[in-house]
Amino acid sequence: MTDVFELAPGSHVLLYTDGLVEAVDGSGAGFDLDAAVRVVGADGVEAALSTIVERLNIHTRGHIDDDVALMLLRPMGASR
């Protein structure tokens, strides 16, 4: 079975592994995924991914216990 859906203009799809949402800081607080998602549409794809990774490294002080993979998709023909 295949599901097909359309993205509205300007929409993006962010795929990520559990290492992103399970990343904690020194006090055990989880990474703020909502804040990371807000940057997705603001810049181009590469800049958005770089910002998320930078925020993750700041949050964890570079101590990530699990692998993290990110993929940001945008519709073909999108300006960013």
C-alpha positions as CSV (number, residue, x, y, z in Angstrom):
1,M,0.0,0.0,0.0
2,T,1.3,3.5,-0.9
3,D,0.1,6.7,0.7
4,V,0.4,9.9,-1.3
5,F,0.0,13.4,0.1
6,E,0.6,16.9,-1.1
7,L,2.6,19.5,0.7
8,A,1.3,23.0,0.8
9,P,3.6,25.6,-0.8
10,G,6.4,26.5,1.7
11,S,5.9,23.2,3.6
12,H,8.8,21.0,4.6
13,V,9.1,17.5,6.0
14,L,11.7,16.9,8.7
15,L,12.7,13.2,9.3
16,Y,14.9,12.4,12.3
17,T,16.1,9.5,14.4
18,D,15.3,9.0,18.1
19,G,18.8,10.3,18.9
20,L,17.6,13.8,18.3
21,V,14.6,13.8,20.6
22,E,16.4,11.7,23.3
23,A,19.4,14.0,23.5
24,V,19.6,15.6,27.0
25,D,21.5,18.4,28.6
26,G,23.5,18.1,31.8
27,S,20.4,18.4,33.9
28,G,18.5,15.7,32.0
29,A,16.2,18.1,30.0
30,G,15.4,16.9,26.6
31,F,16.1,18.7,23.3
32,D,13.5,21.2,22.3
33,L,12.3,19.8,19.0
34,D,9.6,22.5,18.7
35,A,12.2,25.2,18.7
36,A,14.3,23.3,16.1
37,V,11.3,22.9,13.8
38,R,10.6,26.6,13.8
39,V,13.8,27.2,11.9
40,V,13.0,24.8,9.2
41,G,11.0,27.2,7.0
42,A,13.0,30.3,7.9
43,D,16.1,29.5,5.9
44,G,17.2,27.2,3.1
45,V,17.5,23.5,3.7
46,E,21.2,23.4,4.4
47,A,21.0,26.4,6.8
48,A,18.1,24.9,8.6
49,L,19.8,21.6,9.1
50,S,23.0,23.3,10.3
51,T,21.0,25.4,12.8
52,I,19.3,22.3,14.2
53,V,22.7,20.5,14.6
54,E,24.3,23.6,16.1
55,R,21.4,23.9,18.7
56,L,21.7,20.2,19.5
57,N,25.4,20.6,20.1
58,I,24.8,23.6,22.3
59,H,22.1,21.8,24.2
60,T,24.2,18.7,24.9
61,R,27.5,20.5,25.1
62,G,28.7,18.1,22.4
63,H,27.9,15.0,24.4
64,I,25.4,13.0,22.3
65,D,24.9,9.4,23.5
66,D,23.1,8.1,20.4
67,D,23.4,8.6,16.7
68,V,21.4,11.4,15.1
69,A,20.3,11.5,11.5
70,L,18.3,14.3,10.0
71,M,16.7,14.7,6.6
72,L,14.8,17.8,5.5
73,L,12.6,17.5,2.4
74,R,11.0,20.2,0.5
75,P,8.7,20.0,-2.5
76,M,10.3,20.2,-6.0
77,G,10.1,23.7,-7.3
78,A,10.2,25.3,-3.9
79,S,12.2,28.5,-3.8
80,R,14.2,27.4,-0.7
